[in-house]
Amino acid sequence: MSRKLEKYIENQPQYPDGFQYKTPILVSDSKGFTLRNACKEKEFPLESWCKSGATTEVLVDLIKSRIEKSIKRHQHVIIYLWSGTCDLTKKEGRFIKLKSHSKQSIQTIEEQYNRAINIVSKYQNAEIKFIDCPLLSISNWNKYKGHKNPETYKVEDFLVTKQIQELNYKIYQLNSKLNKTSVKVSKYFFRGRKRRKGQIRKSVNLSINNKDGIHPGRLLSLAITKSILLDTYIECFNIDQKSELLQIRVEQDELNTLF
């Protein structure tokens, strides 16, 4: 399946025939590098501004410093901001822990998202949308880094998952206010299991991340890249043929069956 996704990203068989009037730019922390590394450099389909360990505030500062030159270069840009991971945890040496047990981290991220919207809205030829935050495992990161008792962080895994779900709900609300669809990468982490009387119980699958518990694994990285790529077709091109749009929707639905 990884090879099939690689070929899709490389060849882009659904590349629209219509005129491209926007340039997509991915702004992210080290997750962006992970996506790029999953592809051959020449195949990665998006311009990307990435900074390892960056909080949302740092990435918004990056947008502020670069957006004007980017508009001059591309005429019209749309920012895909993918952040949150580095806001929810904090480092203790080589290990990490939950940054806050309250809603403070989420409130801080939301403030920075609104700040990003205000920055971008000053430019007629710039837009922004937000990619939701993927799940992570604090215990897996600490195990990967050699912690003697990583299982003691299992409660924090549960708490950070709840925080990410709450953050993502706010992301969907912001995108809706901007009249934008949401690129939902967190959906890949949830598996539905049928129970009696037709009920479905969802469980969390963190194994699709790398062994470090935070960065997407190779298959997930390729799936996310394709998901963003398909979204850019709809955002950045004049698509006149309904058949083209239908095929893009089919490809999006197909990604839901990978995990």
N, C-alpha and C positions, 0 to 999 in steps of 0.2 A: 504493500500500500504506500509506503514511503516513496518508492521509486515512481509510482503513478502520480503522486502529488508533485514530486520534483519535475516531472515532465510537463505537468499542467502549468506550473509556475514558469517554467522555461519557455514553453511554446505559446502559452496563453491562447488556446483555441477559441475562446469566447470573446476575444478582444473586439470591442465594438467597432462597427464601421463608421459610426457617427463622429462628429468633430469633438475633440477633447478641448474643453474650455477652462478646466481647472487642473492644477497640479497638486496631487496629494503629498503630504509630508507627515511621516510618522515621528512623533516626539515621545521619547520613552527613556526609562532607566536601562539597566543592563538586560532587561527582557528583550529590548530591541536588538541588541547585539546577538542574543541567542537566536532570534529569528533569522538574522543575516547569516549567522554561522551555519544554520541548518541548510541554507541554500548556497550554491556557488556564488561568489561575490557578484559576478556579472549577471546572475539570474535574479538577484533580489529586485523586486519590481517597484520599490518605493524609495524616494529620497528620505533619509532618516537623520534625525538629530538625536543622538543618544548619549547618555552620561551615566556611568556606573554609580550605583549607590545614591542616585539623585532623588530627593523628595519632590513632591509636586511643586513646592515653592521654587526650587532650583530650576525645574523644567519650565515653569511659567516665566522665570527670569530669562531663560534661554529663548523662548518665543519672543519676548519683548525686545531682546537685543538683535534678533535676526529677521524678524518678519518684514520690516520695511525693504531691506535688500532683496529678500526672497520675492516680494511682490514685483519689484523692478525687474528681476530676472525672469519670472514666470508669468507675469501679468495678473494671474488670479490663482490663489492658493487655498487649499483646505487643510487645516491642521487636524491630525488624528492624535489626540493626547491620550497616552496610555501610561497611567501612573498609579500610585496608591500603595504599592508593596512596601516601599521604603519609609512610608509614613506610619505604618501600622506596627512596625517592629523597631527595636533599638538594639545596638550591639553592646555586648559585655565581653570584651576581649574578642576571641574568635567565635563566640557563641552569640545567639540572639534571644530576645524575649519580647513578650507583648509590651508595646509602648505604653498603653493606657487601658485600664479596665473600664473607664467611662467612655462617653461618646466624644471626648475631646479630639481624638485623632481624626474622626470622621468630619467633625465640624471644621477642623483646620483644612482638611482636603477640600471640602465644599467651598470654603472661603477662597481658596486658591483657584478653584475651577471658575468661580464667578469673576475673580480677578482676570483670569485668562480670557473670559468672554468679553470683559470690558476692554481689554487691550486689543483684541481682534476686531471688535465692533467699530473701532475708530477708523478702520480701513474698508473702503467700499469693496475692494477686490480681495477680501479675505474672509474665510469662514472657519468654524471650528466644530468638532464633534468629539465625543469622549468614548473610548473603548473601555468596557468594564474590566474590573480587576480579577485576575485569576486566583484560584485558591492556592494556599501555601501551607506547608507543615513546618512549624517551629521545631518540633521534636526530630524530624528527619534531617533538618539543617544541622542541628546540634550533634546528632549521631554521626553525620557525615564529617563534621569537624572534630570528632573524637571525644565527645562528652561521655563520661562514665555512666551516667544515668539519664539518657535522653527521654526515657519514658515518663519522667517526672514533668515533662512539658506537654503531655497529652491534653490536659485541661486547657492549656493555652491554645492548642490546636483547635479545640472546640470553640473557644471564645473568639479567636481571630477569624474563623469561618463565619461566625455570626456577624462580626463587624464587616467583613467583606460583603456579605449578603445585604446588609443595610446600606453600605456604601454604593453597591451596584444599583439598588433601588433608586437612590438619589441620582445616580448617573442616568438612568433611564428617564427620570423626570426632567433632568436638564436637557437631554437630547430632544425630548418631546417638545419642550418649550422653544427650542431652537428649530423645530420642524425637521429634525434629523432622526433617522432610524438608528438603533443601537447595534454596534458590533458586539455580540455577546459571546465572549470566549469562555466565561465561567460555566456555561451550560455543559461543556464537555466533561466536567468533573462530577456530574450527577448522573447516577444510573437508576432507572426506574425498574422496580421489581413488582410483578403482579401478585396481589394477595387475593384472598377470598372476597366474594361479592364485588369483584371488578375493581377493587381499590388498588392503587399503586403506591408503593413505598419507595422513596428515593434514598439512595445511599451515596456517600461521597467516595470518589475514587481519586486518591492523590498519587497513585503509582504512575500516572501519565506525565508527572513532572520528572525532572532529572533526579538522581539519587540525593542531590542537595536539598530537595523538597521545595525549592522556590522557582527555579528556572524551568520553563517548559521542556519536556523531552523532545526528541527529534520528530516523532510523528505528530505530536501536538503542535510543535513549532511550525511545521509545514501546513497543518490544518488551519492554524491561526493566520498564517501568511496568505493562504488561499482565501480565507474568509474576508480578510481586509481587502485583498485584491478585487474580489467580486463586488464588494461594497463601493470601491472606487470607480468601477465601471458605471454604476448607477449614479454616483455623485458627480462624476467628472466628464461624462460624455452626453451628447445629445443622441439618445437612442430612439429612433423612429419606428423600428420594426418591433411589433409585439412578440414575434418569435424569438428575437434576441433577448428581450427582457425575460421571457418565459424560461429560456435555457439557463440564464443566470440564476433564476429562482430554483430551478431543478438542481443545479450544482450546489447551491446553498443548502438545500434540503439533504442532499447526498452526504454532506459533511456531518450531519447529525447522526449518521449511522456508524461512524468510525469507532466510537468508544463505548 
